[in-house]
Each structure stands twice: as C-alpha cells, then as structure tokens.
C-alpha cells in the first residue's frame, strides 16, 4: 500500500468557550478547515458533580451544517425542536442534520450530575453543500454496540465504523455526503493499515495514548494530536506505542465559500442574516428550557 503523505501536524490547545475549557484542534491559526470539516472540539474529561457542571448547554439554534457528538465518557441528555429526547451514553453517537434550522439542548443528565462521574466527548461540525443547506432537519442517535467493527490481523486494533464504510462493512449513520467517521482503539504494539478514498480529505485525531503514524510521525497527547493527510496515496499506517484511542475522519471536499457566524454555517453573509432573522421569527421551531 502506498501511504498518504502527511500534509500538516497540529496541536490541540485549550480554548475558553464561556464557562467551558476545551481543546480545539480545528480550526487553528494554521488550519482554517479541512473541507468538509469545519470545527472539532474535544471537551473533558470533566469531573461532573452537583457543584461542578460546566457543560450544560441550554437551547440554541443551528443551520447549514451537521453538529455531531461522539460521547467518550459519561451520560448526556439531548432535546430538540423536532421533539426528540434521548439519553446519550458512553460510546454512543448523535448526528444532527441542522439543515434549514433546528434548536437543541444537551448536557449531563440529572441522574449523572447527582451521582457524579467523568464526562468527555468530541463535538464535530460537518459542513453541508450549498444544495443541501436548507434541507429538512433530522436527528440520529446510535448506540455503541450497534456499530460494526473491523479488526486488524493481529487483533490489537479495532475500528468502529460509525459512518461510511471500511472493508465491506457500513456505518449505521445515514449521511448526506460522502464521509467516513471511525473510532479506533489501539493496543500497545497493535498495527493496522487502513485504506483511504483518494477523493476524500482525511485526518486523524488522538484522544488519548501515543501512536506512530506512517512509521515516522508520532502523535502524543499535549504535543501533536491531529494529522491531516494529502490525497496522494492509498491509505495510512497506525502503530500503537501504548493503548490509544483515535478518531478518523474523511470526506469529499465541496470547494465552496464558507461563511459562519455563531451557530450558523452558510455560503454568504446574506444567508447568515437570513438565518438570524428566521430564528428570531421562530421559523427554526421552539424548545423550552428544562
């Protein structure tokens, strides 16, 4: 297999988002976006209790993209203006297609706050192409055990297929665009060569541990945590230095202008102003505070 060369290696420094401190590997000063992926936040691990609950996000709108949550540890309640209410647990994925507009709220469940525990997750913003920005909103919640898994020959690497496909196995999430999302668990000395579609931009994010990529580049927590690959090979190589967890993402770029403001991702400033007006007029629905 010809390996994709590495385009960039990025850090995952902490940023403040209101009362929440979290890692933001995308965007950064060096990487504006990895089309079609706009934003990646790694929140936690937070020790949640009745006296410490920083990640309780009340009702807020979205339009023009897909906000996605990969929950690593803990328990969250999701509510939205479409009438969905579900408890998302560790390993689960919630995939919201905001489309023309949705209002949702998420945060640790009351039971989880009461008993206390660790909360950690990834929030990803996946862009929608111009032709799909105003489609009907939708919500998908899939439990961890429902996802198919591809294992390496040595049995030390397990790839959970959330969206897209790998080695003939398909993800549970129905996607609007050509995209892959895999959660990868690597044991020490585990090795896996993973194929990548040449038409897709791809990246690998390290949640914890220490791995070697393409036999040369090291990914390590608090150092370099995100690798973006060029579209010049057939795949990548992952080698476990220690037990590690990674998120792999790839998607076909849209090559369109992107304009964002707060919770809206559109193609023009006029569309942003229209989104703000429509939200204020109640055209994105309603969701009362809990």
Order of alpha helices (4+ residues) and beta strands (2+ residues): beta-beta-beta-beta-beta-beta-beta-beta-beta-beta-alpha-beta-beta-beta-beta-beta-beta-beta-beta-beta-beta-beta-beta-beta-beta-beta-beta-alpha
